[in-house]
């Protein structure tokens, strides 16, 4: 009987641990997804916002731009704060701000108010991914950290496939403010999940948080050749994704005579490639290591981009091949993303929040700039987006010359 009781207690303890790990994983996915869901869920609502607030199409698109600027800037705020005060208090504050700004977006009655609230919503949304990356680095080492981040990225990648559909479903029976109320409810769920979330940061009570200390830490990261190498690999790969997303709704009808109503299928193709690459990376990284898998992803993306560029002048004749190459390109990005972010952040273990902030800021800012460039240079054909895709791939693989030559632990 005593042994049976002990076995029962052990089983109960195992179940609690498994449930706790699952809850932690789901919460981290939610935090990483803050930015994605805040953009993808409301995309179908943009035309309704424009019509209701008496705005132009360019003014409606600006709600995306100001959100991305806020997302970039917010990471520089929340990352260092989480190093000083802990991950949990800071991410809870960020989540509350995301909830409040979502409600205020729903209450906006002019575009100026909407721009302001979307910018602040972007700042608040930054707390999720920047602190989630730091938490992964706190809890795991080297290749294992990259593996966990890959699984998170793969799970999070499902959201861009389903979020626009959910947004359209909401608009089917309600008005556009309901989309922002749904974002507020999402934030509320994350806030509830954070109540029992374990703190992961080891705090130093000796160092006071000052602007001088923050800028000194940022300077050390930006002057580190390995950090810049990982930064280039991850940021330019991600920027290529934004190049594609900024132009796909245009070149599908212009080049391939595909109606924009089928945009979701092209989007799903992209997400499928990235999601598959992320999940495959979770397996490969433990066998071959972070840096080798990263290099493989960069080579795959570069080869695919070169193929797309070569076929671009006669794109309509090679539509199935180009679809395959596009999915393969983002498969390579999936192999690259988690390894690049964890490789960079792992270089500054005691300042994981600040390192995540610098990495995420550059990530978001560069992606928005490349996306704007791709949109500005688009000339009704595939060649310009393909050349930008190729240039991003070359710059990403150029980061290898700055990375450490030895395999990461």
C-alpha positions as CSV (number, residue, x, y, z in Angstrom):
1,X,0.0,0.0,0.0
2,X,2.7,2.6,0.8
3,X,4.4,1.9,-2.5
4,X,1.1,2.3,-4.3
5,X,0.6,5.6,-2.6
6,X,4.1,6.7,-3.5
7,X,3.4,5.7,-7.1
8,X,0.2,7.7,-7.1
9,X,1.9,10.8,-5.7
10,X,4.7,10.5,-8.3
11,X,2.1,10.2,-11.1
12,X,0.2,13.2,-9.8
13,X,3.4,15.2,-9.6
14,X,4.3,14.2,-13.2
15,X,0.9,15.2,-14.4
16,X,1.2,18.6,-12.7
17,X,4.6,19.2,-14.2
18,X,3.4,18.2,-17.7
19,X,0.3,20.5,-17.3
20,X,2.5,23.3,-16.0
21,X,5.0,23.0,-19.0
22,X,2.1,23.0,-21.4
23,X,0.6,26.1,-19.8
24,X,4.0,27.8,-20.0
25,X,4.4,26.8,-23.7
26,X,0.9,28.1,-24.6
27,X,1.5,31.4,-22.8
28,X,4.9,31.9,-24.5
29,X,3.2,31.3,-27.9
30,X,0.6,33.9,-27.0
31,X,3.3,36.4,-26.1
32,X,5.3,35.8,-29.2
33,X,2.1,36.2,-31.2
34,X,1.2,39.6,-29.9
35,X,2.5,41.5,-32.9
36,X,1.2,38.9,-35.5
37,X,-2.4,38.8,-34.2
38,X,-2.5,42.6,-33.8
39,X,-1.8,43.0,-37.5
40,X,-3.4,39.9,-39.1
41,X,-6.7,39.9,-37.2
42,X,-7.6,43.4,-38.1
43,X,-6.4,43.4,-41.8
44,X,-10.0,42.6,-43.1
45,X,-11.3,45.6,-41.0
46,X,-9.1,48.2,-42.8
47,X,-11.6,49.0,-45.6
48,X,-14.4,49.4,-43.0
49,X,-12.3,51.7,-40.9
50,X,-11.4,53.8,-43.9
51,X,-15.1,54.1,-44.9
52,X,-16.4,54.8,-41.3
53,X,-13.7,57.4,-40.4
54,X,-13.7,59.1,-43.8
55,X,-10.1,58.3,-44.6
56,X,-8.1,57.5,-47.7
57,X,-6.6,54.1,-48.5
58,X,-3.1,55.4,-47.8
59,X,-4.2,56.8,-44.4
60,X,-5.7,53.3,-43.7
61,X,-2.4,51.6,-44.6
62,X,-0.6,54.0,-42.3
63,X,-2.2,52.3,-39.3
64,X,0.1,49.3,-40.2
65,X,3.2,51.6,-40.4
66,X,2.7,53.3,-37.1
67,X,2.1,50.0,-35.4
68,X,5.4,48.7,-36.7
69,X,7.3,51.8,-35.6
70,X,5.7,51.4,-32.1
71,X,6.6,47.7,-32.2
72,X,10.3,48.5,-32.9
73,X,10.5,51.3,-30.3
74,X,8.7,49.3,-27.6
75,X,11.3,46.6,-27.6
76,X,14.0,49.0,-26.6
77,X,11.8,49.9,-23.6
78,X,10.6,46.6,-22.3
79,X,13.7,44.6,-22.8
80,X,16.0,46.5,-20.4
81,X,13.2,47.0,-17.9
82,X,12.7,43.2,-17.7
83,X,16.4,42.7,-17.0
84,X,16.1,45.1,-14.0
85,X,12.7,44.4,-12.6
86,X,12.0,40.8,-13.8
87,X,10.2,39.4,-16.8
88,X,6.8,38.9,-15.2
89,X,6.0,42.4,-13.8
90,X,7.1,44.1,-17.0
91,X,5.3,41.8,-19.4
92,X,2.1,42.1,-17.2
93,X,2.3,45.9,-17.6
94,X,2.8,45.5,-21.3
95,X,-0.2,43.2,-21.6
96,X,-2.4,45.6,-19.7
97,X,-1.3,48.4,-22.0
98,X,-2.1,46.2,-25.0
99,X,-5.6,45.5,-23.6
100,X,-6.2,49.2,-22.9
101,X,-5.0,50.5,-26.3
102,X,-7.0,47.8,-28.1
103,X,-10.2,49.2,-26.4
104,X,-9.1,52.7,-27.3
105,X,-8.6,51.7,-30.9
106,X,-12.2,50.4,-30.9
107,X,-13.4,53.8,-29.6
108,X,-11.4,55.9,-32.1
109,X,-13.6,58.3,-34.1
110,X,-11.0,59.9,-36.4
111,X,-7.8,58.7,-38.1
112,X,-5.5,60.8,-35.9
113,X,-6.8,59.0,-32.8
114,X,-6.5,55.7,-34.6
115,X,-2.9,56.4,-35.6
116,X,-2.0,57.4,-32.0
117,X,-3.6,54.3,-30.5
118,X,-2.2,51.9,-33.1
119,X,1.3,53.3,-32.4
120,X,0.9,52.9,-28.7
121,X,-0.6,49.4,-29.3
122,X,2.6,48.6,-31.2
123,X,4.7,49.7,-28.2
124,X,2.6,47.6,-25.9
125,X,2.7,44.6,-28.2
126,X,6.5,44.7,-28.2
127,X,6.5,43.5,-24.6
128,X,5.3,40.0,-25.7
129,X,8.0,38.8,-28.2
130,X,10.9,40.7,-26.6
131,X,10.3,39.2,-23.2
132,X,9.3,35.8,-24.6
133,X,12.7,35.5,-26.3
134,X,14.4,36.5,-23.0
135,X,12.4,33.9,-21.1
136,X,13.5,31.2,-23.5
137,X,17.1,32.3,-23.0
138,X,16.7,32.3,-19.2
139,X,15.3,28.8,-19.1
140,X,17.3,27.0,-21.7
141,X,20.9,26.8,-23.0
142,X,22.4,26.9,-26.6
143,X,20.8,24.5,-29.0
144,X,18.0,23.6,-26.6
145,X,17.0,27.3,-26.5
146,X,17.0,27.4,-30.3
147,X,14.9,24.2,-30.4
148,X,12.3,25.6,-28.0
149,X,12.2,28.9,-30.0
150,X,11.7,27.0,-33.2
151,X,8.7,25.1,-31.8
152,X,7.2,28.4,-30.5
153,X,7.7,30.0,-34.0
154,X,6.2,27.0,-35.7
155,X,3.1,27.1,-33.4
156,X,2.8,30.9,-33.7
157,X,3.0,30.7,-37.5
158,X,-0.5,29.1,-37.5
159,X,-2.0,32.4,-36.4
160,X,-1.3,34.4,-39.6
161,X,-3.1,31.6,-41.5
162,X,-6.3,31.7,-39.3
163,X,-6.3,35.3,-37.9
164,X,-7.6,37.1,-41.1
165,X,-10.3,34.5,-41.4
166,X,-11.4,35.1,-37.8
167,X,-11.3,38.8,-38.4
168,X,-13.5,38.4,-41.5
169,X,-15.9,36.2,-39.5
170,X,-16.2,38.8,-36.7
171,X,-17.0,41.4,-39.4
172,X,-19.7,39.1,-40.8
173,X,-21.9,39.7,-37.7
174,X,-20.5,42.9,-36.2
175,X,-18.7,46.2,-36.9
176,X,-15.0,46.9,-37.1
177,X,-14.5,48.0,-33.4
178,X,-15.4,44.4,-32.5
179,X,-12.1,43.3,-34.0
180,X,-10.2,45.4,-31.5
181,X,-12.4,44.2,-28.7
182,X,-11.3,40.6,-29.7
183,X,-7.7,41.8,-29.4
184,X,-8.5,43.1,-25.9
185,X,-10.0,39.7,-24.9
186,X,-6.9,38.0,-26.3
187,X,-4.8,40.2,-24.0
188,X,-7.1,39.4,-21.1
189,X,-6.5,35.7,-21.6
190,X,-2.8,36.1,-21.7
191,X,-3.0,38.3,-18.5
192,X,-4.9,35.5,-16.7
193,X,-2.3,32.9,-17.9
194,X,0.5,35.1,-16.5
195,X,-0.9,34.9,-13.0
196,X,0.7,31.6,-12.4
197,X,3.6,32.0,-14.7
198,X,7.1,31.4,-13.2
199,X,9.7,34.2,-13.0
200,X,12.8,33.2,-15.0
201,X,15.2,36.2,-14.6
202,X,18.0,36.3,-12.1
203,X,17.9,39.9,-10.9
204,X,20.9,42.0,-9.8
205,X,20.0,44.3,-6.9
206,X,23.4,46.1,-7.1
207,X,23.0,47.7,-10.6
208,X,20.6,50.7,-11.0
209,X,18.8,51.1,-14.3
210,X,20.1,54.3,-15.9
211,X,20.1,55.5,-19.5
212,X,23.9,55.5,-19.5
213,X,23.9,51.8,-18.5
214,X,21.3,51.0,-21.1
215,X,23.1,52.7,-23.9
216,X,26.4,51.2,-22.8
217,X,24.8,47.7,-23.1
218,X,23.3,48.5,-26.5
219,X,26.7,49.8,-27.7
220,X,28.4,46.6,-26.5
221,X,25.9,44.5,-28.5
222,X,26.1,46.5,-31.6
223,X,29.9,46.5,-31.6
224,X,30.1,42.7,-31.1
225,X,30.9,41.0,-34.5
226,X,29.1,37.7,-33.6
227,X,26.0,39.6,-32.5
228,X,25.9,41.6,-35.7
229,X,26.4,38.4,-37.7
230,X,23.4,36.7,-36.1
231,X,21.5,40.0,-36.4
232,X,22.2,40.2,-40.1
233,X,21.2,36.6,-40.7
234,X,17.9,36.9,-38.9
235,X,16.9,40.4,-39.8
236,X,17.5,40.3,-43.5
237,X,15.8,36.9,-43.7
238,X,12.8,38.4,-42.0
239,X,12.9,41.5,-44.1
240,X,12.6,39.3,-47.2
241,X,9.4,38.0,-45.7
242,X,8.1,41.6,-45.5
243,X,9.2,42.2,-49.1
244,X,7.0,39.3,-50.2
245,X,4.0,40.4,-48.1
246,X,4.2,44.0,-49.2
247,X,3.9,43.0,-52.9
248,X,2.1,39.7,-53.1
249,X,-1.4,41.2,-53.2
250,X,-0.2,43.3,-56.2
251,X,1.8,40.8,-58.3
252,X,-0.7,38.0,-58.0
253,X,-3.3,39.8,-60.2
254,X,-0.8,41.8,-62.2
255,X,1.7,39.0,-63.2
256,X,-0.3,35.8,-62.8
257,X,-3.9,36.9,-63.3
258,X,-4.8,35.5,-59.9
259,X,-7.7,37.4,-58.2
260,X,-6.9,39.1,-54.9
261,X,-9.6,36.9,-53.4
262,X,-7.1,34.1,-53.5
263,X,-4.5,36.1,-51.6
264,X,-5.1,33.9,-48.6
265,X,-3.8,30.8,-50.4
266,X,-0.6,32.5,-51.3
267,X,-0.2,33.7,-47.8
268,X,-0.9,30.2,-46.5
269,X,1.8,28.9,-48.8
270,X,4.3,31.3,-47.3
271,X,3.3,30.5,-43.7
272,X,3.4,26.8,-44.4
273,X,7.0,27.0,-45.6
274,X,8.1,29.0,-42.6
275,X,6.2,26.8,-40.2
276,X,7.6,23.6,-41.7
277,X,11.1,25.0,-41.5
278,X,10.7,26.0,-37.9
279,X,9.5,22.6,-36.9
280,X,12.2,20.8,-38.9
281,X,14.7,23.0,-37.2
282,X,13.5,22.0,-33.8
283,X,14.7,18.4,-34.7
284,X,17.8,19.3,-36.7
285,X,19.3,21.8,-34.2
286,X,19.8,19.2,-31.5
287,X,21.6,16.9,-33.9
288,X,23.7,19.3,-35.9
289,X,23.8,22.4,-33.7
290,X,22.6,25.9,-34.0
291,X,25.2,27.4,-36.4
292,X,25.3,24.5,-38.9
293,X,21.5,24.5,-39.2
294,X,21.5,28.3,-39.5
295,X,23.9,28.1,-42.4
296,X,21.8,25.5,-44.1
297,X,18.7,27.7,-43.9
298,X,20.6,30.7,-45.3
299,X,21.9,28.6,-48.3
300,X,18.4,27.2,-49.0
301,X,16.9,30.7,-49.0
302,X,19.7,32.1,-51.2
303,X,19.4,29.3,-53.8
304,X,15.6,29.7,-53.8
305,X,15.8,33.5,-54.2
306,X,18.3,33.1,-57.1
307,X,15.9,30.7,-58.8
308,X,13.0,33.1,-58.4
309,X,15.0,36.0,-59.8
310,X,16.1,33.9,-62.9
311,X,12.5,33.0,-63.6
312,X,11.0,36.4,-62.8
313,X,11.2,37.8,-66.4
314,X,8.9,35.0,-67.6
315,X,7.1,34.5,-64.4
316,X,3.7,33.6,-65.8
317,X,5.1,30.6,-67.6
318,X,6.6,29.2,-64.4
319,X,3.9,29.8,-61.8
320,X,3.9,26.3,-60.2
321,X,7.7,26.4,-60.0
322,X,7.7,29.8,-58.5
323,X,5.2,28.8,-55.9
324,X,7.4,25.9,-55.0
325,X,10.5,28.1,-54.8
326,X,8.6,30.7,-52.7
327,X,7.6,28.0,-50.1
328,X,11.2,26.6,-50.2
329,X,12.6,30.1,-49.6
330,X,10.5,30.5,-46.4
331,X,11.3,27.0,-45.3
332,X,14.9,28.3,-45.2
333,X,13.8,31.4,-43.3
334,X,12.2,29.0,-40.8
335,X,15.5,27.2,-40.3
336,X,17.2,30.6,-39.8
337,X,14.9,32.6,-37.6
338,X,15.1,30.8,-34.2
339,X,18.9,30.0,-34.5
340,X,19.7,33.6,-35.4
341,X,17.7,35.1,-32.5
342,X,18.9,32.6,-29.9
343,X,22.5,32.8,-31.2
344,X,22.5,36.6,-30.7
345,X,20.8,36.7,-27.4
346,X,22.9,33.9,-26.0
347,X,26.0,36.1,-26.3
348,X,24.7,38.3,-23.5
349,X,23.1,35.9,-21.0
350,X,23.0,38.4,-18.0
351,X,21.4,41.0,-20.3
352,X,19.0,38.8,-22.2
353,X,16.2,41.4,-22.2
354,X,18.4,44.1,-23.6
355,X,19.9,41.8,-26.2
356,X,16.4,40.7,-27.2
357,X,15.4,44.4,-27.4
358,X,18.3,45.3,-29.7
359,X,17.7,42.3,-31.9
360,X,13.9,42.8,-32.1
361,X,14.2,46.6,-32.7
362,X,16.5,46.1,-35.7
363,X,14.4,43.2,-36.9
364,X,11.2,45.2,-36.9
365,X,12.7,48.4,-38.2
366,X,14.6,46.8,-41.1
367,X,11.6,44.7,-42.1
368,X,9.3,47.8,-42.3
369,X,11.9,49.7,-44.3
370,X,12.4,46.8,-46.8
371,X,8.6,46.4,-47.0
372,X,8.2,50.1,-47.8
373,X,11.0,49.9,-50.4
374,X,9.5,46.9,-52.1
375,X,6.1,48.7,-52.3
376,X,7.7,51.8,-53.7
377,X,9.8,50.1,-56.3
378,X,7.0,47.8,-57.5
379,X,6.4,48.3,-61.2
380,X,3.7,45.7,-62.1
381,X,6.1,42.8,-62.5
382,X,7.9,40.2,-60.3
383,X,11.4,41.3,-61.1
384,X,11.8,44.1,-58.6
385,X,10.5,42.0,-55.6
386,X,12.6,39.1,-56.7
387,X,15.8,41.3,-56.8
388,X,15.0,42.6,-53.3
389,X,14.5,39.1,-52.1
390,X,17.9,38.1,-53.6
391,X,19.6,41.1,-52.1
392,X,18.2,40.3,-48.6
393,X,19.4,36.7,-49.0
394,X,22.9,37.8,-49.9
395,X,23.1,40.3,-47.0
396,X,21.7,37.6,-44.6
397,X,24.3,35.0,-45.7
398,X,27.0,37.8,-45.4
399,X,26.4,37.6,-41.6
400,X,28.2,34.3,-41.6
401,X,31.6,36.1,-41.9
402,X,30.9,37.9,-38.6
403,X,29.8,34.8,-36.7
404,X,32.0,32.7,-34.5
405,X,33.7,29.9,-36.4
406,X,33.2,27.3,-33.7
407,X,29.9,25.5,-33.3
408,X,27.6,27.0,-30.6
409,X,26.9,24.9,-27.5
